Amino acid sequence: MYPPLFTWFQGTLITLGLGGIMLGMGLTLQASDFKQILKQPKWVLVGIGLQFILMPSLGWGLGKVFDLPTFFAVGLILVSCCPGGTASNVIAYLAKANVALSVCMTTVSTLAAILLTPYLTSQLSGSYVNVDAAGLFYSTLKVVLLPILLGVILNRYLPKSTSKILPFAPPVAVLLITLIVASIIGQGKEIILNSGIQLILALLCLHSIGFLFGFLISLSLFKSWSVAKTISIEVGMQNSGLGVVLARENFSNPIVAIPAAISSLIHSLLGSLFVSLFKNKN
């Protein structure tokens, strides 16, 4: 209704905002979080496999099926190649899934994304535009690895100070992602209103199929509702904030960032629906 309320949050502020979210994630991590990998490596490997095989394939395919304009299609591919986001951990908690596994998968997929997101995006977008894979790699390194490492170091060497900050990390992360998403949607208002229906349908399909296949495949493999719910959430929800920042920093056309911004809204709504349907099923 009134984009200027949010469009002031742009440029460097968006990059710093995502860095703040990643720093908050790093502050919550300890060595014990990675023990889940050693306990049940198959859970994590299947989840990561679906995250970086199923979702990018869907992103590319749905761009063709819905015949999206070039930069919408590239943006859809980009967000489908992103790792799980911290919002998935909240949804896993509310859905009474395996929160430790959710945190572990988010962490592993985020670290894997430093290489896989630039590589997959450049490979799958090749038929649309030339993508600077090196630029995407350095952007991912800057806004993902460095803030997380800083958070882990602070948690390790300044635990008392970190414990005082931690309660504020989730609400600050929610505020920052809201500002990022609202700013991008506000800036692309006219484009979205004129040609955004196909994109919204494509994103609904992307995340819905991610949730569905993540659940069905993992349930058939592991026969555990808790594990299946967790993997479903991790596969169905992407770090859309990362998609926005990578799009803004590496593509001259601002339209590329719009799919990631709308994706954040859609997967959050679908995640909430998932909670209402599955929180009492174990």
N, C-alpha and C positions, 0 to 999 in steps of 0.2 A: 504493500500500500504506500509506503514511504521509504524507498531505498536509502536516501541520505542518512537515515538513522543508523545504518550499518556500513555503508560504503566507505566511510572514513577509515575503516580498518582494512588497509590494503598494503601492497608492496612488502617492505621489510617487516612490517607488523605481523603479516601472515606467517612468514618464515619463523619469526621469533615466537609466535604463538604455538606453532607445531613443536618447536624446540622445547618450549615450556612443558607441553604435554608429554613429550618423550623423556624429559628430565624427571617429571613426576613418576613415570613408569620405572625409570632407573632407580629412583629412591626406594621403591618397594621391593627390589630384587635382592635376593641373597643366594649364596651358593646352594643352600638347601632346596631352592626352587628347581634346580636342575636335576635333583635326584630322581624326579619323576621320569626323566628320560631313561635312566638306568634301570628303574623298576619295570616300566612297560614301554620299551622303545617302539614296539609295533604301533601302539596307540598314536604316538607322536608322528611317526613316519607316515602312517596312512593319512592323518590329518594334514600334514604338510604337503603330501603328494596331491591330495584333492585340492588344496589351496592353490598350488602352483601348476597344476595340470588341468583340472576340471574348470576352474574359474576363468583362466586366460582363454581356454578353448571356447567357453561360452561367450565371453566378451567379444571375441573375434567373430564367432558364428552369428550372434544376435545383431551385431552391426550390419552383417550381410542380409539377414532375414528381414530386418526392419528398414533396410536401405537408408541408413542414417547418413546425413551430410558428413563429409570427410572429417571435419574436426570434432564433431560429436562422436563419430566412430572411433577416432584415435583416443579421445577422452574416455570412452567406455572401455577400450582395451587397457588403457593405463590403470584405471581404478580396479579392473578385474585382475591385474597383475600385482596389486598391492597386498601386503600381509594382513593378518588380523589386527584389529585395533583394540585399545584398552576397553572400549565400550563392551566388547564381547565378554570380558571378565565380569562386568557388572551383570549382564544378562545371564551368564552362567550361574552366578550367585543367586539371582532372583528365581531362576528356573530349577534350583536345587540340583544342579549338575555337578560335575567334578571340577571345583574351582582351581585346585592345584594343577590339574591337567590343562585347564584353560589358560592359566598364567604361563605355564611352561610352553604351550603351543604358541601363544602370542609372542613370547620372547624369542623362541627358535625361528618362527616365521619372519619376525622383524629383522633378526640378524641375517637370515638367508636372503631377505629382500634386498640387502645391500648389493648383492650380485644379480639375483634372479629378476627383480623388478625392472632394472634397466635393460637387461638382456632380452627378456620375454617381450617387453614393450617394443623394443626396436625391431625384433624379429617379426612380430605379428602386425605391426603397423607399416611394414615395408611396402605393402601394396597401396597405401594411402599417401604417406609422406616419408621423407627421409628423417630419421630420428637420431639425435646425437646421444648415442649410448653412453659415451664418456661423460657428457654433461649430466645425464640422469644419474650416473654412478656417483659423481662427486656431490651432487645435490643430496642424494640419499645418505651418503657418508656424513655430510654436514648436519642434516636435520634429524638423523636417526642414531647413528653410532656414537657420535661425540656427546650428545646430551645424555644418552643412556649410560655411557661409560662414566661421565661425570656424576650421575646419580648413584651408580654402584660404588664409586670411590667415596662419595660423601657418606653413604650408608655404612661403608666399611670402617672409615676412619673417624667419622663424626656422628656416631649413632645417637647420642643424646640430642644434638641439634636437629638431626634428621627426624627423630621421633616427634619433635614439636611441630615440624613442618608437615608431616604426613597427613594429618587429619584435614588439612586444607587442600591437598593435591587433587582429590576427586572433584570437588565443586569448582576449583579453578580450571581443571581440564574441561569440564562441561561448559563453563563460560567461554573459554578460548575456542573450542570447536564450534560453539554457537555463533560467535563473532566471525570466524572464518567462513562458515557455511553461509550465513546471512549476507556477508559482504559479497561473496561470489554470485549468489543468486540475485542480489540487488543490482550488481553491475550488469548481469545478463538478463535483466527483467524482460526487455522487449523481445530478445531472441527466444527466451523460454515461452513467452506467451504466444509468439507467432509460430514456432515450430518445435515446441518441446513435448508434445503428446507422444510422438513415436519414441522419443528418448526415455520418457517416464515409463512407458510400457516395456521397453527393452531392459531398463534397470529393475523393474518389478520382476521380470522373468529371470534376470541374472541372479538376484538375491533369493528369490523363491526356489529356484532350481538348486541353488547352492545349499540352502537349508535342507531341502527334500533329499537330494542325492547324498549329502553329507550324512544325514541321519540313516537312510536306508542301507547304504553301503557299509557304514561302520556297525550298524546293528546286525547285519547279516554276517559280518566277520567276527565280531566280539561278543555277540549275544548279551550285551549289557546296555540297559536303557540309559544309565548314568553316563557311560562313555559315549554312547551314540548321541545323546543330547549335547554333550560338550563339543564333540567334533562337528556336529551340525551347526552349532552357533559359530564356531571358529571359521568354518568354511563359508557360511552365509554372510558374515559381517567383515567388511574390509576396513583398513585404515584410510578412510576417504580423505582425511586431513592431509595425509602424505601425498595422495593423488593430486589434491589442489595445489600444494606447494611445488611439486615436481612439474605440474603443468604450467604454473605461473613462471617458473624459473627457466624452463627449457623450450617453451613454445611461444612464438611471437603472437599467435592468435589467442586471445583470452577465452574464446569459446571452448577450448580444450579443457579448461578447469570446471566448466559447468556440470558435466556428468558426475564428477567426483563430489561436487557440492550437493547435488540432488540425491546422489547415492547415500550420503550420510543420513539424510532425512528418511529415505525409504528403508534402509536396513535397520534403523533404530525403531521405526514403526513395526516392521516385521518381527524384530527381536522382542518387542513388547507383546505382540500377538503370540509368539512362540512361548513366552513365559506363561501367559494365561492358559494356553492349551496343554502345556507339559509339566508345569511345576509340581503337580501331584501324581505324576506317573514315574515310577521307579522300576 
